[in-house]
Amino acid sequence: MTEDRIIKYPRTPHIEGSKLQPGDNADGQMSIAKLREMYPDATFVSEEKLDGANTGLFVNRDLELNLQSRGHVLRGGAREGQFNLFKQWACHHEAALLERFEDRYRPYHEWTFARHTQFYDRLPHFLHEFDIWDMKDQIWLSTPRRHALLEGLPVVSVPVISTEWPRDRRQMAAMVGPSLYRSETWRDSLVTQAERAGVDPEAALAEAGAGKPDADLAEGIYIKIEDSDQVLARFKFVRSGFLQTILESGSHWHERPIIQNVLREDVDLFPAVDGPGW
């Protein structure tokens, strides 16, 4: 069952109505009506789509914990600066993670340490689990099974918005509300963080689309069609205003100095650990 190779998280198709970025493939887009026809007995799970870096962790045949970002293992270097805290967190909780996941489960996450386009100032964690691959059964675990597996671990999952099927595309788009991880004063927080990073605050606000009427909204929603055991299909819905903000920024976040997102004041990423487990 153990594999040392990376399993890259699969690309997620856009659902009908989602705004495509340059280079995105329109193939595979589905309507709500078509999905209901294909999966009449399935559950529709919508989660807030967080704006972070895709990461994962897995245990190799030597029972060593490995961290990955997209298609490569994190092994150090200047380009991995935004993941330093991820490595420290994994080291601190290594015993609990190894005990729970062993070589069977591979969780994937959004790592939100660095501001990309959206800025967050009340995060419950920088690491947000959103999918788990079961190496033994070769399935992606359903949302209830993921949450049950993670119970008691120092792991936060992405927030579920709804488990009800929307009537149509318009009702689905209305699910995109204000981000759950930003305060009403996130613009002020962004200015503070930009100044700490030596970045022009006005430029940082513009890159985040702070002056737009829909600036408080989340990036979009992530959709999973599930039965009780596994994910049957997945799609993403990206709101048009978020895409326009990216296009108007004129640069990719990788090319800019890191502006750090902010945790809630009550969050402790490194609580005391008494022996193995959590």
C-alpha positions as CSV (number, residue, x, y, z in Angstrom):
1,M,0.0,0.0,0.0
2,T,2.9,2.4,0.7
3,E,4.1,4.6,-2.1
4,D,7.1,6.9,-1.9
5,R,6.0,8.9,-4.9
6,I,4.0,12.1,-4.7
7,I,0.4,11.9,-5.6
8,K,-0.4,15.3,-7.1
9,Y,-3.9,16.6,-6.3
10,P,-6.0,16.4,-9.4
11,R,-7.1,19.6,-11.2
12,T,-10.6,20.6,-10.4
13,P,-13.0,21.5,-13.3
14,H,-15.1,24.6,-13.1
15,I,-18.8,24.2,-12.8
16,E,-21.1,26.1,-15.2
17,G,-21.0,29.8,-14.4
18,S,-17.6,29.8,-12.8
19,K,-15.1,32.3,-14.2
20,L,-12.2,30.8,-16.0
21,Q,-8.7,32.1,-15.6
22,P,-6.4,32.3,-18.7
23,G,-5.2,28.7,-19.4
24,D,-8.2,27.1,-17.7
25,N,-10.0,24.4,-19.7
26,A,-13.7,24.8,-20.2
27,D,-14.1,21.1,-20.8
28,G,-15.9,19.2,-18.1
29,Q,-18.1,22.1,-17.0
30,M,-21.5,20.9,-15.7
31,S,-24.8,22.5,-14.9
32,I,-26.6,21.9,-11.6
33,A,-29.4,20.2,-13.5
34,K,-27.0,17.8,-15.2
35,L,-25.3,16.9,-11.9
36,R,-28.7,16.2,-10.2
37,E,-29.6,14.0,-13.1
38,M,-26.2,12.1,-12.9
39,Y,-26.2,11.8,-9.1
40,P,-29.8,11.8,-7.9
41,D,-29.1,10.2,-4.5
42,A,-25.9,12.1,-3.8
43,T,-25.2,14.9,-1.4
44,F,-24.1,18.3,-2.6
45,V,-21.4,19.7,-0.3
46,S,-20.2,23.3,-0.7
47,E,-17.2,24.7,1.1
48,E,-15.6,28.2,1.1
49,K,-12.8,28.2,-1.5
50,L,-9.8,29.5,0.3
51,D,-7.0,31.4,-1.5
52,G,-3.8,29.5,-0.5
53,A,-1.1,27.1,-1.6
54,N,-2.0,23.5,-2.3
55,T,-0.1,21.2,0.1
56,G,-0.2,17.7,1.3
57,L,1.5,15.2,3.6
58,F,2.2,11.5,3.3
59,V,4.1,8.7,5.0
60,N,6.7,6.8,3.0
61,R,7.8,3.1,3.3
62,D,10.3,4.1,5.9
63,L,7.5,5.6,8.0
64,E,8.8,9.1,7.5
65,L,6.5,12.1,7.2
66,N,6.8,14.0,4.0
67,L,5.4,17.3,3.1
68,Q,4.5,18.4,-0.5
69,S,3.4,21.4,-2.4
70,R,1.7,20.6,-5.7
71,G,4.0,18.2,-7.5
72,H,7.2,18.3,-5.4
73,V,8.4,17.3,-1.9
74,L,9.3,20.2,0.4
75,R,13.0,19.7,1.1
76,G,14.2,23.3,1.8
77,G,15.5,26.2,-0.1
78,A,14.8,29.9,-0.6
79,R,11.7,29.3,-2.7
80,E,10.1,27.4,0.2
81,G,10.1,30.3,2.6
82,Q,6.3,30.5,2.9
83,F,6.3,26.8,4.1
84,N,8.7,27.1,6.9
85,L,6.0,27.3,9.5
86,F,4.2,24.3,7.9
87,K,7.4,22.3,8.4
88,Q,7.7,23.4,12.0
89,W,4.0,22.6,12.7
90,A,4.4,19.1,11.1
91,C,7.5,18.4,13.2
92,H,5.8,19.5,16.4
93,H,2.8,17.2,15.7
94,E,4.6,14.4,13.9
95,A,3.8,11.6,16.3
96,A,0.1,12.3,16.2
97,L,0.0,12.6,12.5
98,L,2.0,9.4,11.9
99,E,-0.2,7.5,14.3
100,R,-3.5,8.6,12.7
101,F,-2.6,8.6,9.0
102,E,0.1,5.9,8.9
103,D,0.8,5.0,5.3
104,R,-2.9,4.8,4.3
105,Y,-4.3,8.3,4.3
106,R,-3.0,11.3,2.4
107,P,-4.5,14.6,3.4
108,Y,-4.4,17.7,1.2
109,H,-4.7,21.3,2.4
110,E,-4.7,25.0,1.6
111,W,-1.7,26.7,3.2
112,T,-2.8,30.3,3.8
113,F,0.4,31.7,5.5
114,A,1.1,34.1,2.6
115,R,-1.5,36.5,1.1
116,H,-2.2,35.6,-2.5
117,T,-5.1,37.7,-3.7
118,Q,-7.5,37.4,-0.8
119,F,-6.2,38.6,2.6
120,Y,-7.4,36.9,5.8
121,D,-7.1,38.4,9.3
122,R,-9.0,35.9,11.5
123,L,-7.8,32.5,10.4
124,P,-8.3,29.5,12.8
125,H,-5.1,28.0,11.3
126,F,-2.8,28.5,8.4
127,L,-3.4,24.9,7.3
128,H,-6.9,23.9,6.1
129,E,-7.5,20.3,5.2
130,F,-9.9,19.8,2.3
131,D,-9.5,16.3,1.0
132,I,-8.1,12.9,2.0
133,W,-7.0,10.1,-0.3
134,D,-7.4,6.6,1.0
135,M,-4.5,4.6,-0.4
136,K,-6.0,1.2,0.6
137,D,-9.5,1.7,-0.9
138,Q,-8.4,4.1,-3.6
139,I,-11.1,6.7,-2.9
140,W,-11.4,10.2,-1.7
141,L,-13.2,10.2,1.7
142,S,-16.6,11.8,2.0
143,T,-16.8,14.9,4.2
144,P,-18.3,13.0,7.3
145,R,-15.5,10.4,7.0
146,R,-12.8,13.0,6.7
147,H,-14.1,14.8,9.8
148,A,-14.3,11.6,11.7
149,L,-10.8,10.6,10.8
150,L,-9.4,14.0,11.9
151,E,-11.3,14.2,15.2
152,G,-8.9,15.0,18.0
153,L,-6.0,16.0,15.7
154,P,-4.6,19.5,15.6
155,V,-6.1,19.9,12.1
156,V,-8.6,22.4,10.9
157,S,-10.8,21.6,7.8
158,V,-12.1,24.1,5.3
159,P,-15.5,25.4,6.4
160,V,-18.7,23.7,5.0
161,I,-21.2,26.3,3.8
162,S,-24.1,24.0,2.9
163,T,-25.1,20.4,2.2
164,E,-28.2,21.3,0.3
165,W,-28.5,21.1,-3.5
166,P,-29.1,24.6,-5.0
167,R,-32.0,24.9,-7.4
168,D,-29.9,26.5,-10.2
169,R,-26.8,28.4,-11.1
170,R,-28.1,31.7,-9.6
171,Q,-28.8,30.1,-6.2
172,M,-25.4,28.5,-6.3
173,A,-23.7,31.8,-7.0
174,A,-25.6,33.3,-4.0
175,M,-23.8,30.8,-1.8
176,V,-20.7,32.9,-2.1
177,G,-20.9,35.2,0.9
178,P,-18.3,37.2,2.9
179,S,-15.3,35.1,3.8
180,L,-15.6,33.5,7.2
181,Y,-12.0,34.3,7.9
182,R,-11.9,38.0,7.5
183,S,-13.1,40.7,9.9
184,E,-15.0,43.8,9.0
185,T,-11.7,45.7,9.4
186,W,-9.6,43.5,7.2
187,R,-8.4,46.4,5.0
188,D,-6.9,48.0,8.1
189,S,-5.2,44.7,9.0
190,L,-3.9,44.4,5.4
191,V,-2.4,47.9,5.6
192,T,-0.6,46.9,8.9
193,Q,0.7,43.7,7.4
194,A,1.9,45.4,4.2
195,E,3.8,48.0,6.2
196,R,5.5,45.2,8.2
197,A,6.5,43.5,5.0
198,G,7.9,46.8,3.5
199,V,5.1,46.8,0.9
200,D,3.3,49.9,-0.3
201,P,-0.1,49.6,1.5
202,E,-2.0,51.2,-1.4
203,A,-0.5,48.7,-3.8
204,A,-1.5,45.8,-1.5
205,L,-5.0,47.1,-1.2
206,A,-5.3,47.3,-5.0
207,E,-3.9,43.8,-5.4
208,A,-6.6,42.6,-3.0
209,G,-9.4,44.5,-4.9
210,A,-10.2,46.3,-1.7
211,G,-12.1,49.1,-3.4
212,K,-14.4,46.8,-5.3
213,P,-18.1,46.5,-4.3
214,D,-17.7,42.7,-3.9
215,A,-14.3,42.9,-2.1
216,D,-15.7,41.3,1.1
217,L,-16.8,38.2,-0.6
218,A,-14.9,34.9,-0.6
219,E,-13.0,33.7,-3.7
220,G,-15.8,31.3,-4.5
221,I,-17.0,27.9,-3.4
222,Y,-15.6,24.3,-3.7
223,I,-18.2,21.7,-4.5
224,K,-18.2,18.0,-3.8
225,I,-20.8,15.5,-4.9
226,E,-20.7,12.6,-2.4
227,D,-22.3,9.5,-1.1
228,S,-21.8,8.3,2.5
229,D,-18.3,6.9,1.8
230,Q,-16.6,8.9,-0.9
231,V,-16.4,11.9,-3.2
232,L,-18.0,11.1,-6.6
233,A,-17.2,14.4,-8.4
234,R,-15.8,17.8,-7.5
235,F,-16.1,21.3,-9.1
236,K,-15.1,24.8,-8.3
237,F,-17.1,28.0,-8.7
238,V,-15.0,31.2,-8.8
239,R,-16.8,34.6,-8.7
240,S,-16.2,37.0,-11.6
241,G,-15.0,39.8,-9.3
242,F,-12.2,37.6,-7.9
243,L,-10.9,36.8,-11.4
244,Q,-11.0,40.4,-12.4
245,T,-9.0,41.4,-9.3
246,I,-6.3,38.9,-10.4
247,L,-6.2,40.2,-13.9
248,E,-6.0,43.8,-12.8
249,S,-3.2,43.2,-10.3
250,G,-0.7,42.9,-13.2
251,S,1.5,40.3,-11.4
252,H,1.4,36.9,-9.8
253,W,1.7,36.7,-6.0
254,H,4.9,34.6,-6.4
255,E,6.6,37.7,-7.8
256,R,5.7,39.9,-4.8
257,P,7.1,40.2,-1.3
258,I,5.2,37.9,1.2
259,I,2.5,39.7,3.1
260,Q,1.5,37.4,6.0
261,N,-2.1,36.6,6.7
262,V,-3.2,36.8,10.3
263,L,-4.5,34.2,12.8
264,R,-7.2,34.8,15.3
265,E,-5.8,35.9,18.7
266,D,-6.9,32.7,20.4
267,V,-5.0,30.3,18.0
268,D,-2.1,28.3,19.3
269,L,-0.3,26.3,16.5
270,F,2.1,24.7,19.0
271,P,0.3,23.6,22.1
272,A,2.1,21.3,24.5
273,V,2.2,17.6,23.4
274,D,2.4,14.9,26.1
275,G,3.9,11.9,24.5
276,P,2.7,10.3,21.3
277,G,-0.7,11.1,20.0
278,W,-2.8,14.3,20.6
